[in-house]
Amino acid sequence: MGKGDKKTRKGKIYRGSHGNVRPHSPKMKSAVKETAARAPARAPAKKAPAKKAAPRKAAPKKPA
């Protein structure tokens, strides 16, 4: 999804068009800001526990 994708903001900027992703009129911009303000904030993602190293195998004993 980049410049060639006409449904994304970056694609709309590249093509010079407007729409739901990139509103043109000032009243739409205020509506977008209001919905963004109402959206609940996400909690930070939890980190995965650190993996422990596998135990090393003992070297085979040499015959005397």
Order of alpha helices (4+ residues) and beta strands (2+ residues): alpha-alpha
